[in-house]
C-alpha cells in the first residue's frame, strides 16, 4: 500500500508510547493508511527508528520525545503537530506502565502515584491538549488503551486497575461531553499482546503477574494477540467504518473477561 491512499488519507494522528509495541504498530499502519503521525514517548531513539521506517516508504512522521505525564509534553505535541500537519484528527492514548503485582496494603505510595500519572493523567493531558483542534474541525476520534484488569477483579493490581478503571470512566464522559462536536471517544481493553516490553517490571514481578493470570483462569482462547492485529482493530475504530462507535468499552482479551 502507498501512503496517502488509505482509510486515513489526509488525517493526522497523535500516538503516545509510539516507540515500541502497540504504539509503533499503530504508527506504521496509520501512516500507511495515509495519516500524518506524531510519535510521542520517553525514548527518543526508539521514536526516531519508527519515524525513519515510516518516512522510508513515503509516510509522514513527527517525533516529540517526552514524559506523557508532564503537561508540557502534551502541549508541545499538540502545538508541533498543528504546525507540521495543520491540526489533530485522531489521538491514541497508548503509553502506560504495565501492572506491577502488589497487594493493596503492600503498594508503595510512589508506585500508586506513578500509575495514576502515566496511565490516567497522561491520557487526560493529551486529550485536553488536542480537543481544541478537534472541536474546531468538528470531527475527531480518541481511543484510550485500557486493560482487561479494569473490567474484572485481578489479583495484585490495585494501582494499575484504579488507573485503567479511571480511564474507562474518562472515556465515557469524553464521549458524552464532545459528541456535539462530532468527536468520538472509545476505549479498548486488551489482554496480553505480543511483542510487548515489560520494561518497568523485574523478573520476580513478572513471575507474579503470570501467576495472577493463572489464578484467574486465563483466557478462553489460548493465544496472545499480535500488536498488528490490535492496530488493525484501532484503524477500524478511528476510520470511516467506525463513525457510529462512541462511548464504547471493548475487551480485546481472548475472552478473558467473558467468564
C-alpha positions in Angstrom: 0.0 0.0 0.0 1.2 3.5 -0.8 0.9 6.1 2.0 -1.8 8.6 1.2 -4.2 6.1 -0.5 -5.9 4.5 2.5 -8.6 4.9 5.1 -6.9 7.8 6.9 -5.9 9.8 3.8 -5.2 13.4 4.9 -5.8 12.7 8.6 -3.4 13.5 11.4 -2.9 11.2 14.4 -1.0 11.7 17.7 0.1 8.4 19.2 1.7 8.1 22.6 4.0 5.3 23.6 4.9 5.0 19.9 8.4 3.8 20.1 7.7 0.1 20.6 4.9 -2.5 20.9 1.4 -1.5 20.0 2.2 2.2 19.7 4.8 1.5 17.0 2.5 -0.9 15.2 -0.3 1.7 15.2 2.0 4.4 13.9 3.2 2.3 11.0 -0.3 1.2 10.0 -1.9 4.7 10.3 1.0 6.2 8.2 0.4 3.5 5.5 -3.2 4.4 5.5 -2.4 8.0 4.7 -2.2 9.7 8.1 0.5 12.1 9.2 1.6 10.7 12.6 3.1 12.3 15.6 5.1 9.8 17.7 5.4 10.6 21.4 7.3 8.7 24.1 10.2 8.9 26.5 12.8 7.1 24.4 13.7 9.4 21.5 15.9 6.8 19.7 13.1 4.4 19.5 10.7 7.0 18.2 13.2 8.1 15.5 13.7 4.5 14.5 9.9 4.1 13.9 9.7 7.5 12.2 12.6 6.7 9.8 10.9 3.4 8.8 7.7 5.4 8.0 9.4 8.1 6.0 11.5 5.5 4.1 8.2 4.3 2.4 6.9 7.8 1.8 5.0 8.4 5.0 4.8 11.5 7.2 6.1 11.3 10.8 6.9 13.8 13.5 8.8 12.9 16.7 8.0 14.5 20.0 10.0 13.0 22.9 8.9 13.5 26.4 7.2 12.2 29.5 3.4 11.8 28.8 2.6 12.7 32.4 4.1 16.1 32.0 1.7 18.9 30.8 4.4 20.5 28.7 4.8 17.3 26.6 1.1 17.2 25.7 1.0 20.9 24.8 4.2 20.6 22.8 2.9 17.6 20.9 -0.4 19.4 20.1 1.4 22.6 19.0 4.1 20.9 16.9 1.5 18.6 15.3 -0.6 21.6 14.3 2.4 23.5 12.9 3.6 20.5 10.9 0.3 18.9 9.8 -2.4 21.6 10.4 -4.3 20.0 13.3 -5.2 16.8 15.0 -7.9 14.3 13.9 -7.0 11.2 15.9 -5.5 10.6 19.4 -4.3 7.2 20.5 -3.5 7.3 24.3 -1.4 4.2 24.4 1.6 5.0 26.7 1.4 3.3 30.0 3.1 1.3 32.7 2.5 -2.5 33.0 0.7 -3.9 36.0 3.1 -4.4 38.9 1.8 -7.2 41.2 1.3 -5.6 44.7 -1.5 -6.3 47.1 -3.1 -3.0 48.1 -1.6 -2.9 51.6 1.9 -3.6 50.1 1.6 -0.9 47.3 4.1 1.9 47.8 2.7 5.4 47.5 5.2 6.2 44.8 4.0 3.2 42.8 0.4 4.3 43.1 1.3 7.8 42.0 3.3 6.6 39.1 0.4 4.5 37.7 -2.1 7.4 38.1 0.4 9.8 36.5 1.2 7.7 33.4 -1.9 5.6 32.8 -4.6 8.2 33.7 -3.2 11.7 34.0 -1.2 11.3 30.7 -4.3 10.5 28.7 -6.2 13.4 30.4 -3.4 15.8 29.5 -3.2 14.7 25.8 -7.0 14.6 25.4 -7.2 18.1 26.8 -4.4 19.3 24.5 -5.9 18.0 21.3 -9.6 18.7 21.9 -9.5 22.4 20.8 -8.2 21.3 17.4 -10.9 18.6 17.1 -13.6 20.9 18.2 -12.6 23.5 15.6 -12.7 20.7 12.9 -15.9 19.4 14.4 -14.6 15.9 14.0 -12.2 13.6 15.9 -11.5 10.2 17.2 -9.9 9.4 20.5 -9.0 5.8 21.6 -7.8 5.1 25.1 -5.9 1.9 25.6 -7.3 0.4 28.8 -6.9 -3.1 30.1 -9.0 -6.2 30.9 -7.8 -5.6 34.5 -10.1 -2.5 34.6 -13.2 -4.8 34.0 -12.6 -7.6 36.4 -11.1 -8.3 39.8 -7.4 -9.2 39.2 -5.0 -10.3 42.0 -2.3 -7.8 43.0 -3.3 -4.9 40.7 -4.8 -2.2 42.8 -2.9 0.8 41.4 -3.0 -0.4 37.8 -6.6 -1.3 37.9 -7.5 2.0 39.5 -5.8 4.0 36.8 -7.2 1.9 34.0 -10.7 1.9 35.6 -10.5 5.7 35.7 -9.5 5.7 32.0 -12.7 3.7 31.2 -14.8 6.3 33.0 -13.0 9.2 31.4 -13.6 7.7 28.0 -17.4 7.6 28.5 -17.5 11.1 29.9 -15.4 12.4 26.9 -17.8 10.7 24.5 -20.8 12.4 26.2 -19.3 15.8 26.5 -17.9 16.2 23.0 -20.4 14.3 20.8 -21.9 17.7 19.8 -18.6 18.5 18.1 -18.5 15.2 16.1 -15.8 13.8 18.4 -15.9 10.1 19.3 -14.1 8.5 22.3 -13.7 4.8 22.8 -11.6 2.5 25.0 -10.3 -0.9 24.2 -9.2 -3.2 27.0 -6.6 -5.7 25.8 -5.3 -8.8 27.5 -1.8 -9.9 26.7 -0.2 -8.8 23.5 3.0 -9.8 21.7 5.6 -8.5 21.3 5.3 -6.2 24.3 8.2 -4.9 26.5 7.7 -5.2 30.3 10.4 -2.7 31.0 9.1 -1.4 34.3 8.8 -4.9 35.8 11.5 -7.0 37.4 11.7 -10.8 36.7 10.2 -11.5 40.1 7.3 -9.1 39.5 6.7 -10.6 36.0 6.5 -14.1 37.5 3.9 -12.9 40.0 1.9 -11.3 37.1 1.9 -14.6 35.2 0.8 -16.4 38.5 -2.1 -14.0 38.8 -3.2 -14.7 35.2 -3.1 -18.5 36.0 -5.2 -18.0 39.2 -7.8 -16.0 37.2 -8.4 -19.0 34.9 -6.8 -17.4 31.9 -8.5 -16.5 28.6 -11.0 -18.6 26.6 -8.7 -18.7 23.6 -5.1 -19.8 24.4 -3.3 -17.2 22.4 -1.9 -13.7 22.6 -3.0 -11.1 20.1 -0.2 -9.7 18.0 0.1 -5.9 18.2 -0.6 -5.7 14.4 -4.0 -7.3 15.0 -4.8 -4.8 17.7 -3.6 -1.9 15.5 -5.9 -3.1 12.7 -8.8 -3.0 15.1 -7.9 0.5 16.1 -7.9 1.5 12.4 -11.5 0.3 12.2 -12.5 2.3 15.2 -11.0 5.6 14.1 -11.6 5.1 10.3 -14.7 5.6 8.2 -16.1 2.2 9.3 -16.2 3.3 13.0 -18.1 6.6 12.7 -21.1 5.3 14.7 -19.0 4.0 17.5 -18.5 6.1 20.6 -18.6 5.7 24.3 -17.7 2.0 23.9 -15.5 0.0 26.2 -14.4 -3.1 24.2 -12.5 -6.1 25.6 -9.8 -7.4 23.3 -8.7 -10.1 25.6 -9.2 -13.6 24.0 -12.3 -14.0 26.1 -10.6 -13.4 29.5 -13.5 -11.2 30.8 -16.3 -13.3 29.4 -16.3 -15.7 32.3 
